């Protein structure tokens, strides 16, 4: 039987999510603990990453664990033709837990099925990014005081945005409503609309990004158009800067509104938004460390007092 892993946010029940968020809050109060002493965690990043990789590594370091792995697939034996299976089996000989980002959808699920140690999906193509969703939920709760009955506007690349796909599933336990703002080329995939329909989650789709789509929302979740997901660069050029959030667009928004972004941003949030108290994306990124500490301890069966 495979060990417990986190591949898809759907792997976690509402109770699991709330347990992780409660543990993350304990880590935010006291970040440095010796809970991973004697443990080794492997980070296998076949795709580039800054926040996710560094926050995972910082999470392990602050818990007195050790890190092995690579941040560039070009330095791994995959360049020699080694299969993903062989890489996972080899690394599992050395580590107690594997954290993996890969460009192929389904790669994390496959790794979790063959690995004798827990696997955390740090992003598999345009599919899922479950720890991003957990840190998003932690941030939403922190800023709103609840996860229930919130209005969420999601803007940008909704077709390839794995953080968006995971967020829809993660919030489905808490009676949300969604505004999906995207050009037709990057519209939310039908399977996620079908998921909302099945769960009774109300949503509306927009192609125009205006104050009307923002006002009334509790959370404005911006995303970048991901150049690396396009096979046709002409298509990317058509949509890359189609939506930009400027500070004055927030003038009539709700007092409790917070602007989130999984980062990195390119040009979709103007820098004049950064000083607005409604901008919360940098604090959101910091919360990733506490949430990832909680997930690692949870998968390793470590109690956090």
Phi, psi and omega in degrees: 000132181291147176291162178297131178229170173238103183250317184228140180299338175293347175290341183255133174283174175302319180295320177300314181300312182295324178296316179297317181294322177295320178293320178300322179296325177294321178291328178294328177285326183213095190280322187268112180219162182260036188285339181252019179300129182085359180258146178239128178244135181255130175252115180247098184251097178280349176236154180298149177200144172246292185297312185297311182296312183293325180289323175296314182293320177294320178302314180293315181299320182287348175256013176067026173268181179238151184243134166233171175131200181215153179249004181214117182300337180295341179265005181254170181286357175297334177290342177267000180100009179295136181285160177299320179303312182294322178298314181296315182295322179292311183293326180294342174291336188252339190239156176271345183200145181242131175247119189228135168242133183215151184281345183266128174297136180089352182295322181291321177298315178300314180300319182293331182282337181254344185280136174279357177237159181300147178238134173249126177281113177261022179122119176236098181058225179263018188274286189218154175212075192295325179288333173298318179296318180296320178288329174296314180296320177300316181292319178298315179297318181299323185268336185252343182078004179197161169250356188273138168060040181262149176262122186241124172255125182244129191232136169119233184273092181266350178281311184258353187287097183296329178296323178293315181300316179293321183297319179301315180292317182295321181281348185299339179284350195236024174056053179277172163229148186236144161248120179258115182246113182200151170294159183304325182293339185237026183296157178301132181299151183302326184293332178279330172292320177296323177298315178298317179299316181297323182273357182072030181267119180287144177207156173227148179250141179227148170253346179254132179261108183220174178301330180298329179280343183265314185299134184095350180271150174267328180228131172249111186254103181271147175223156177270156170279123192268102183304324186291347180269351184268133172270338179248107183293336175296322177295320178298316182299329181292329189241359192298325182239033187290330180233125177228128177273122175251155186303319184292345178288348181263001188303321184254016180281166181296150181300325184274359182302138171233138177266122179243161179198132179289346179061153005284150172268157173246275178233007187283345170236116178296147182292346176288350176280337189302326183272357177285132180299347177278347177282126186223016188287330178286321175295323177301315180297321179297324180298340179301326181296315182293319180294319181289329171300317181295317181294316180300312181296321180298314182290332178270002178069032182262124178287137178243112182281000000 
